């Protein structure tokens, strides 16, 4: 019987971040039990994103794949596109804990801290990358323990997110290393139907000035273009925000003013190029409609990723 490492509820993880509790209790539970929402277990899933940023910092590429319509993977995500590689923590040897508690019946629970969660995620992620892509990151000089680990949950309205939570591992590599990893990867057809990469224009996000609105518009485009699953959108938002912060952090006030003026000039040029259209005068008693930016799917946006 397959088992998975679980916690009892996500509020416990929030307690770790709030520093109100030092550890949470984890345990291995049979998969057929912890998949049932009514049982109240949350399975922790390491979710690895491998990406690179171009030398001019205008483009981000992430290793991306399409899940098969059938196979060993999560059937609720069948056919979806993803940038996250990983799976259940199902080996006791992968779990790092502060304390192991053994009951009279021989069952075990594990007291894990934030640091323990990160170490456990690294252990599982290393195995999963070997199984799913045939990759050994040390071959490329990559120390996975230097990558940030992000705890996140998906849209709580979806059953799959009621029993799973992510431990995202964001691995940034050089363009050359990204190309080598893409070339060297050997997929398992029952888990990965097609391997490629997803591209995001970081310059377009920066030029949008309203960064969060631009990021969410980008995620909407990604969903439409790649049929991207919700968890991938959450991780890409986290990664993009970090990369944009790095870029914006190097800009001076004069740079931002020039960028704003250039944006205004472009808008004016585009407006001038449009043919004039006569409009009917609005009656004094008529209220003009208020337009809002369309929100991206909740599974991609109504989520806060927290760095461990």
C-alpha positions as CSV (number, residue, x, y, z in Angstrom):
1,X,0.0,0.0,0.0
2,X,1.5,3.4,-1.1
3,X,1.9,6.0,1.7
4,X,2.5,9.7,1.6
5,X,3.9,12.1,4.2
6,X,1.1,14.4,5.5
7,X,0.3,17.0,8.1
8,X,-3.1,17.4,9.7
9,X,-3.9,20.9,8.4
10,X,-2.3,23.9,6.7
11,X,-2.9,26.1,9.8
12,X,-0.1,24.3,11.4
13,X,2.3,25.4,8.6
14,X,1.1,29.0,9.1
15,X,2.0,28.6,12.8
16,X,5.6,27.9,11.8
17,X,5.7,31.1,9.8
18,X,4.1,33.1,12.6
19,X,6.7,31.7,15.0
20,X,3.9,30.7,17.3
21,X,4.9,27.0,17.1
22,X,8.4,25.6,16.5
23,X,7.4,22.4,14.8
24,X,4.4,20.6,13.2
25,X,3.6,17.0,13.4
26,X,3.9,14.9,10.2
27,X,3.1,11.3,9.6
28,X,2.9,8.7,6.8
29,X,-0.7,7.8,5.8
30,X,-2.0,5.3,3.3
31,X,-2.7,7.2,0.1
32,X,-6.3,5.9,-0.2
33,X,-7.0,7.4,3.2
34,X,-5.2,10.8,2.8
35,X,-6.8,11.4,-0.6
36,X,-10.2,11.6,1.1
37,X,-11.0,15.2,2.0
38,X,-13.1,14.1,5.0
39,X,-10.0,12.5,6.7
40,X,-8.4,15.9,7.1
41,X,-4.9,15.1,5.9
42,X,-2.8,17.4,3.7
43,X,-0.1,15.7,1.6
44,X,3.1,17.8,1.1
45,X,4.4,17.8,-2.5
46,X,7.9,19.0,-3.4
47,X,7.4,20.9,-6.7
48,X,10.6,21.8,-8.6
49,X,10.8,24.6,-11.1
50,X,14.0,24.9,-13.2
51,X,14.4,28.2,-15.0
52,X,16.9,30.7,-16.5
53,X,16.9,34.4,-17.2
54,X,18.5,35.9,-20.4
55,X,21.7,37.9,-20.0
56,X,19.8,41.1,-20.7
57,X,17.1,40.2,-18.1
58,X,14.3,40.5,-20.6
59,X,13.2,36.9,-20.9
60,X,12.6,34.0,-18.5
61,X,12.4,30.4,-19.7
62,X,11.2,27.5,-17.5
63,X,11.3,23.8,-18.2
64,X,7.8,22.8,-19.0
65,X,5.9,19.6,-19.8
66,X,2.5,18.3,-20.6
67,X,1.0,15.6,-18.4
68,X,-0.3,12.5,-20.2
69,X,-4.1,12.0,-20.5
70,X,-3.6,8.7,-18.7
71,X,-0.8,7.2,-16.6
72,X,0.6,7.2,-13.0
73,X,0.1,10.9,-12.3
74,X,-2.7,12.8,-10.7
75,X,-5.7,12.2,-12.9
76,X,-7.4,15.4,-11.9
77,X,-4.5,17.2,-13.7
78,X,-4.4,14.9,-16.7
79,X,-3.6,16.7,-20.0
80,X,-2.5,19.9,-18.2
81,X,0.8,21.7,-18.7
82,X,3.2,22.2,-15.8
83,X,6.5,23.7,-14.9
84,X,6.7,21.8,-11.6
85,X,8.5,18.4,-11.3
86,X,8.0,16.4,-8.2
87,X,5.7,14.1,-6.3
88,X,4.7,12.7,-2.9
89,X,7.2,12.2,-0.1
90,X,6.9,8.5,0.3
91,X,10.2,7.4,1.7
92,X,10.9,7.6,5.4
93,X,14.6,8.1,4.7
94,X,13.8,11.4,3.0
95,X,12.1,13.0,6.0
96,X,14.3,15.2,8.2
97,X,12.8,15.9,11.6
98,X,13.6,17.4,15.0
99,X,12.1,14.4,16.8
100,X,10.7,11.0,15.9
101,X,7.9,9.8,18.2
102,X,7.1,6.1,18.3
103,X,3.8,5.0,19.7
104,X,3.2,1.6,21.5
105,X,1.8,0.2,18.3
106,X,5.0,1.1,16.4
107,X,3.5,4.0,14.4
108,X,5.6,7.1,14.1
109,X,5.1,10.8,14.0
110,X,7.7,13.4,13.1
111,X,8.1,16.9,14.6
112,X,9.4,19.0,11.7
113,X,10.5,22.6,11.7
114,X,10.7,25.0,8.8
115,X,14.3,24.0,8.2
116,X,13.3,20.3,8.4
117,X,10.6,20.9,5.7
118,X,13.2,22.5,3.4
119,X,15.7,19.6,3.9
120,X,12.9,17.1,3.3
121,X,11.8,18.9,0.1
122,X,15.4,18.9,-1.2
123,X,15.7,15.1,-0.6
124,X,12.5,14.2,-2.3
125,X,13.1,16.7,-5.2
126,X,16.5,15.2,-5.9
127,X,15.0,11.7,-6.2
128,X,12.0,12.9,-8.3
129,X,14.2,14.7,-10.8
130,X,16.2,11.5,-11.2
131,X,13.1,9.4,-11.7
132,X,11.2,11.8,-14.0
133,X,14.0,13.3,-16.0
134,X,17.0,11.2,-15.4
135,X,18.8,14.2,-14.0
136,X,21.6,14.5,-11.4
137,X,21.9,18.2,-10.7
138,X,25.4,17.9,-9.2
139,X,26.5,17.0,-12.8
140,X,25.8,20.7,-13.7
141,X,27.4,22.1,-10.5
142,X,24.0,22.8,-8.9
143,X,23.6,22.6,-5.2
144,X,19.8,22.2,-4.7
145,X,20.1,23.3,-1.1
146,X,20.8,26.8,-2.2
147,X,17.4,27.1,-3.9
148,X,14.6,28.8,-2.0
149,X,11.7,26.7,-0.8
150,X,8.2,28.1,-1.0
151,X,5.2,26.8,0.8
152,X,1.9,27.3,-1.1
153,X,-1.6,26.0,-1.5
154,X,-3.9,26.1,-4.5
155,X,-7.5,27.1,-5.0
156,X,-9.3,25.7,-1.9
157,X,-12.5,25.2,-3.9
158,X,-10.9,22.3,-5.8
159,X,-10.7,18.9,-4.2
160,X,-7.2,18.3,-5.3
161,X,-6.0,21.3,-3.3
162,X,-7.9,20.3,-0.2
163,X,-5.6,17.3,0.3
164,X,-2.3,18.7,-1.2
165,X,0.0,21.6,-0.5
166,X,3.2,22.5,-2.3
167,X,6.8,22.8,-1.2
168,X,8.1,24.8,-4.2
169,X,11.8,24.6,-5.1
170,X,12.9,27.4,-7.5
171,X,16.2,26.5,-9.2
172,X,17.7,29.3,-11.2
173,X,20.4,28.2,-13.7
174,X,22.4,29.9,-16.5
175,X,21.2,29.8,-20.1
176,X,23.9,27.3,-21.0
177,X,23.0,25.0,-18.1
178,X,19.3,25.3,-19.0
179,X,20.0,24.3,-22.6
180,X,22.1,21.3,-21.4
181,X,19.4,20.2,-18.9
182,X,16.8,20.4,-21.6
183,X,18.9,18.3,-24.0
184,X,19.9,15.7,-21.4
185,X,16.5,15.1,-19.9
186,X,15.0,11.7,-20.5
187,X,11.3,11.6,-19.8
188,X,9.0,8.8,-18.5
189,X,6.1,8.6,-21.0
190,X,3.7,7.5,-18.3
191,X,4.4,10.7,-16.4
192,X,5.4,13.2,-19.0
193,X,3.8,13.3,-22.5
194,X,5.9,16.1,-23.9
195,X,8.9,18.2,-22.7
196,X,9.7,21.8,-23.7
197,X,9.9,25.2,-22.2
198,X,7.7,28.1,-21.4
199,X,8.8,31.7,-22.1
200,X,7.9,34.8,-20.3
201,X,8.9,38.4,-21.4
202,X,10.1,40.1,-18.2
203,X,10.6,43.4,-20.1
204,X,6.9,43.5,-20.9
205,X,6.1,43.1,-17.2
206,X,8.5,45.9,-16.2
207,X,7.2,48.2,-18.9
208,X,3.7,47.6,-17.6
209,X,4.7,49.8,-14.6
210,X,1.8,48.2,-12.5
211,X,3.8,45.1,-11.9
212,X,1.2,43.0,-10.1
213,X,-1.4,43.7,-12.8
214,X,1.2,42.9,-15.5
215,X,2.1,39.7,-13.8
216,X,-1.5,38.5,-13.5
217,X,-2.1,39.4,-17.2
218,X,1.0,37.4,-18.1
219,X,-0.3,34.4,-16.1
220,X,-3.7,34.6,-17.9
221,X,-1.8,34.5,-21.2
222,X,0.2,31.5,-19.9
223,X,-2.9,29.6,-19.0
224,X,-4.4,30.3,-22.4
225,X,-1.2,29.5,-24.3
226,X,0.1,26.5,-22.4
227,X,-3.1,25.2,-20.5
228,X,-1.0,25.7,-17.4
229,X,-2.1,24.2,-14.1
230,X,-2.8,26.5,-11.1
231,X,0.3,25.5,-9.0
232,X,2.6,26.4,-11.9
233,X,1.1,29.8,-12.1
234,X,1.6,30.3,-8.3
235,X,5.3,29.4,-8.6
236,X,5.9,31.5,-11.7
237,X,4.3,34.5,-10.0
238,X,6.7,34.0,-7.1
239,X,9.7,33.7,-9.4
240,X,8.8,36.6,-11.6
241,X,8.3,38.9,-8.6
242,X,11.7,38.0,-7.4
243,X,13.3,38.6,-10.8
244,X,11.5,41.9,-11.3
245,X,12.6,43.1,-7.8
246,X,16.2,42.4,-8.9
247,X,15.8,44.4,-12.0
248,X,13.9,47.3,-10.4
249,X,16.3,47.4,-7.5
250,X,19.0,48.5,-10.0
251,X,17.0,51.3,-11.4
252,X,17.4,54.9,-10.3
253,X,14.5,57.4,-9.9
254,X,15.5,59.0,-13.2
255,X,15.3,55.6,-14.9
256,X,11.7,55.1,-13.6
257,X,10.7,58.6,-14.7
258,X,12.1,58.0,-18.2
259,X,10.3,54.6,-18.4
260,X,7.1,56.3,-17.4
261,X,7.5,59.1,-19.9
262,X,8.3,56.6,-22.7
263,X,5.2,54.6,-21.8
264,X,3.1,57.7,-22.0
265,X,4.6,58.7,-25.4
266,X,3.9,55.2,-26.7
267,X,0.3,55.4,-25.7
268,X,-0.1,58.8,-27.3
269,X,1.5,57.6,-30.5
270,X,-0.8,54.6,-30.6
271,X,-3.9,56.8,-29.9
272,X,-2.8,59.3,-32.7
273,X,-2.5,56.5,-35.1
274,X,-6.1,55.4,-34.5
275,X,-8.8,56.9,-36.8
276,X,-11.1,59.4,-35.0
277,X,-14.5,57.9,-34.1
278,X,-17.4,60.2,-33.4
279,X,-19.3,59.2,-30.3
280,X,-22.8,60.1,-29.2
281,X,-23.0,62.6,-26.3
282,X,-23.7,61.0,-22.9
283,X,-27.1,62.1,-21.5
284,X,-26.7,64.0,-18.2
285,X,-28.7,61.4,-16.3
286,X,-26.7,58.4,-17.7
287,X,-24.0,56.9,-15.6
288,X,-20.9,55.8,-17.6
289,X,-20.0,52.1,-17.0
290,X,-17.0,51.3,-14.9
291,X,-14.6,48.8,-16.4
292,X,-12.3,46.5,-14.4
293,X,-9.4,44.4,-15.4
294,X,-10.5,40.8,-15.7
295,X,-9.1,38.7,-12.9
296,X,-7.1,35.6,-13.7
297,X,-8.5,32.2,-12.6
298,X,-8.5,32.0,-8.8
299,X,-6.4,28.9,-8.9
300,X,-3.6,31.0,-10.2
301,X,-4.0,34.2,-8.2
302,X,-5.9,33.8,-5.0
303,X,-2.8,32.2,-3.4
304,X,0.0,33.5,-1.3
305,X,3.3,31.7,-1.6
306,X,5.5,31.9,1.5
307,X,9.3,31.5,1.3
308,X,10.6,29.1,3.9
